[in-house]
Amino acid sequence: MAMSLGPLLLVFVLGLVVIPPTLAENERYQHFLNQHYDAKKGSRDDEYCEHMMKKRHLIPPCKAVNTFIHDTKKKINAICGESGSPFGENLRISNSRFQVTTCKQKGGSPRPPCKYRASKGFRYIVIACEDGWPVHFDESYIGP
């Protein structure tokens, strides 16, 4: 029984065309999660910030500010859909507030040791979405 390579080659070539964009989108979403997602709602003090920034490989160099969102991935992802509203150009703002911890660097040197001050609270969050997935957190918006 001889099998033609034509159909297999077609499937392989189609796979090369379809898979790379999906992988790139997934990488941007995974990068967003690494930088900004932490489901744990426990102690969020200065040590938390220093630990998380190291653990997530966000330093060196010392990053001036980073915010962690403490909720489920499902709720964060929903901002790209029904749980968010258009905000500015290409951004979405959450319809409800999220528990967050913002880590601000103490001192101005980009070189370690990196020390951070934690501020915690609840706020509406602004993100950029691509194909229905969060890919960027906008640190510039801090609302009431």
Backbone hydrogen bonds, N-H to C=O, Kabsch-Sander energy under -0.5 kcal/mol:
donor,donor_aa,acceptor,acceptor_aa,energy
9,L,5,L,-2.9
10,L,6,G,-2.3
11,V,7,P,-2.1
12,F,8,L,-2.3
13,V,9,L,-2.6
14,L,10,L,-2.4
15,G,11,V,-2.2
16,L,12,F,-1.8
17,V,13,V,-1.6
18,V,14,L,-2.4
19,I,15,G,-2.4
22,T,18,V,-1.0
23,L,19,I,-2.5
24,A,20,P,-2.5
25,E,21,P,-2.5
26,N,22,T,-2.4
27,E,23,L,-2.3
28,R,24,A,-2.0
29,Y,25,E,-2.3
30,Q,26,N,-2.8
31,H,27,E,-2.3
32,F,28,R,-2.2
33,L,29,Y,-2.5
34,N,30,Q,-2.5
35,Q,31,H,-2.2
36,H,32,F,-2.4
37,Y,33,L,-2.3
38,D,36,H,-0.5
38,D,69,I,-2.6
49,C,45,D,-1.9
50,E,46,D,-2.3
51,H,47,E,-2.7
52,M,48,Y,-3.0
53,M,49,C,-2.7
54,K,50,E,-1.5
55,K,51,H,-3.1
56,R,52,M,-2.6
57,H,54,K,-1.7
58,L,53,M,-2.7
59,I,53,M,-0.7
62,C,110,P,-2.9
66,N,103,C,-1.9
68,F,101,T,-3.0
69,I,36,H,-4.0
70,H,99,Q,-3.1
71,D,69,I,-0.9
76,I,72,T,-2.0
77,N,73,K,-3.2
78,A,74,K,-1.7
79,I,76,I,-1.4
80,C,77,N,-1.8
81,G,78,A,-1.8
83,S,78,A,-2.2
84,G,81,G,-1.4
85,S,93,I,-2.4
87,F,91,L,-2.4
90,N,88,G,-0.7
91,L,87,F,-0.8
92,R,127,I,-2.9
93,I,85,S,-2.8
94,S,125,I,-2.5
95,N,83,S,-2.5
98,F,123,R,-2.8
100,V,121,G,-3.0
101,T,68,F,-2.2
102,T,119,S,-3.2
103,C,66,N,-3.5
103,C,101,T,-0.5
104,K,102,T,-0.6
104,K,117,R,-2.6
105,Q,64,A,-2.9
106,K,115,K,-3.0
107,G,105,Q,-0.5
115,K,106,K,-0.5
115,K,113,P,-0.6
117,R,104,K,-3.0
119,S,102,T,-2.0
121,G,100,V,-2.1
123,R,98,F,-2.3
127,I,92,R,-2.6
128,A,136,H,-2.4
130,E,133,W,-2.6
133,W,130,E,-1.6
135,V,128,A,-2.9
136,H,128,A,-1.3
138,D,126,V,-3.0
139,E,137,F,-0.9
141,Y,138,D,-1.0
142,I,140,S,-0.7
